[in-house]
Structure formats: C-alpha cells, structure tokens
Amino acid sequence: MVSKYGRLYETLERAGLTVYAVKTETYEDIFKTVRTLGRLLGLPAEAERLVAQIQKEVYQEEARAAKARSRPRVYYEIDPTPYTVGPESFIGVLISKARGVNIVPKELGLFPKISPEFVVEKNPEVIVATYRTPWRPSASGRDGTG
C-alpha cells in the first residue's frame, strides 16, 4: 500500500503491528470510516452510535446556523504552505452547513495548495487556522500581514 501521506505504515508493519489506512476526505467518508473501524475493532454498535451522535450534533449546529443573517466568506487553512479545503471536502461541507461560503472553488479539488495572493484576492471575512507549531509562524507573522 502506498499512501500519498507518507510511508509510516511500513515502519509500523516492520514493528509487527497490523496497519489499516483510511482515507477520510469527504463528509460521507467520515461515516464510512467510523463504520469500518467499528467493524475492524468488533464494535459495530458503538460505531453506529458514534455516527448517530456526529450526525445529530452537525444537524443541531446546522439548524442554529440557519438563523444567521449573513453568509461570511471563509478561508480554512490546513497548514501554512498554504494548503486549504475545497467545498466538497468534509471540512468544506461543514463550512457550508455552518452557513459559511468557502472562498475556494470546487474545481481546485478537495485539499488544494493555493497562493497567499489567492486568499488576499478573495478577501475572506473569516480565516480559520487549526494549527500552531513552534517551528511555523502564525498568519500574523507572515510577510504582508502587518
């Protein structure tokens, strides 16, 4: 098995561990992955409960967001290279359910690498960055962010 995310599985297999790689990129993949892992672990009922809980919580937030008067333009940054999320990725779908408008067009794919100029051009009202490491600066520390 070759993963586009690296070869960690080979090291784990050499250590004698059983490895199962999942590819969770779309919203529906979340539920497929939970169910698959539930089957592999012998916990299918627990997996179904988790799926139901996730769906319930997403629906509750979607209903709450439906009351919002505006739909802000959103940029979601996975890492500062910058990789982002397309509207059909699981994060993109959640942005939409929260009444945000992803600035990334679907033609760019699920998790495209873009340029900082693209973000500036699209002028998002909300920027989400879920990472921060000591060796990578925050967005405010980058050139052009003042």
C-alpha positions in Angstrom: 0.0 0.0 0.0 1.4 3.4 -0.9 -0.2 6.5 0.7 0.1 10.0 -0.6 0.5 11.0 3.1 3.8 9.1 3.6 5.2 5.7 4.4 4.7 5.5 8.2 2.7 2.3 7.7 5.9 0.5 6.6 7.7 1.3 9.8 4.7 0.2 11.8 4.4 -3.1 9.9 8.1 -3.8 10.4 7.5 -3.3 14.1 4.9 -6.1 13.9 1.8 -4.0 14.0 -1.3 -4.5 11.9 -1.9 -1.4 9.9 -5.2 -0.3 8.3 -5.1 3.0 6.4 -8.2 5.1 5.9 -8.9 7.9 3.5 -11.3 10.3 5.0 -11.7 13.3 2.7 -15.4 13.8 2.1 -18.2 14.3 4.6 -19.6 10.8 3.8 -16.2 9.4 4.3 -16.4 10.3 8.0 -19.3 7.9 8.5 -17.7 5.1 6.3 -14.5 5.4 8.2 -16.2 5.2 11.6 -18.3 2.2 10.5 -15.2 0.4 9.0 -13.2 1.0 12.2 -16.1 -0.2 14.2 -16.2 -3.5 12.3 -12.4 -4.0 12.4 -12.5 -3.4 16.2 -15.5 -5.6 16.8 -17.5 -2.6 17.9 -20.2 -2.1 15.2 -22.9 -1.0 17.6 -20.6 1.6 19.2 -19.7 2.9 15.7 -23.3 3.3 14.8 -23.9 5.2 18.0 -21.0 7.5 17.2 -22.2 8.1 13.6 -25.7 9.0 15.0 -24.1 11.3 17.6 -22.0 13.1 15.0 -25.0 13.5 12.6 -27.1 14.8 15.5 -24.6 17.4 16.5 -24.0 18.5 13.0 -27.7 18.9 12.4 -28.1 20.9 15.6 -25.4 23.3 14.6 -26.8 23.5 11.1 -30.2 24.4 12.5 -28.6 27.0 14.8 -26.6 28.5 11.9 -29.7 28.7 9.7 -30.8 31.6 11.9 -27.8 33.7 10.9 -28.5 36.7 8.7 -25.3 36.6 6.7 -23.1 34.0 5.0 -19.5 35.0 5.6 -16.7 34.2 3.1 -14.4 31.7 4.8 -10.9 30.6 4.2 -9.8 27.4 6.1 -6.1 26.8 6.2 -4.8 23.3 6.9 -1.1 24.4 7.1 0.9 27.5 6.1 2.3 26.1 2.8 -0.7 27.0 2.3 -3.0 24.0 1.9 -6.7 24.6 2.2 -10.0 22.9 1.8 -12.3 22.7 -1.2 -16.1 22.9 -0.7 -16.6 19.2 -1.3 -14.1 18.1 1.4 -15.5 17.1 4.7 -14.4 20.5 6.2 -15.8 22.3 3.2 -19.2 20.7 3.7 -19.1 21.6 7.4 -18.3 25.2 6.5 -21.4 25.2 4.2 -23.6 23.6 6.9 -22.5 26.5 9.2 -23.6 28.9 6.6 -20.2 29.9 5.5 -19.2 30.4 1.9 -15.8 28.7 1.1 -13.6 31.1 -1.0 -12.1 28.0 -2.7 -13.9 26.9 -5.9 -14.6 23.1 -6.2 -12.6 23.0 -9.4 -9.4 23.2 -7.3 -10.1 19.9 -5.6 -10.7 18.6 -2.1 -7.4 19.9 -0.4 -5.6 22.2 -2.8 -2.4 24.1 -2.3 -3.0 27.8 -3.2 -1.1 31.0 -3.1 -1.3 33.7 -0.5 -2.3 36.1 -3.2 -5.4 34.0 -3.9 -6.5 34.5 -0.3 -5.9 38.2 -0.5 -7.9 38.4 -3.8 -10.8 36.6 -2.3 -10.8 38.7 0.8 -12.4 36.3 3.3 -14.3 37.6 6.3 -13.3 34.6 8.4 -9.9 32.8 8.4 -9.6 29.5 10.3 -6.2 28.0 11.0 -6.2 25.0 13.3 -2.5 24.5 13.7 0.3 26.3 15.5 3.7 24.8 16.0 6.9 26.4 17.3 8.7 26.0 14.0 5.9 27.6 11.9 4.8 31.2 12.3 1.2 32.2 12.8 -0.5 34.0 10.0 0.1 37.3 11.7 3.9 36.7 11.5 4.0 36.2 7.7 5.1 38.7 5.1 2.3 41.0 4.1 0.1 40.5 7.1 1.4 43.5 9.0 
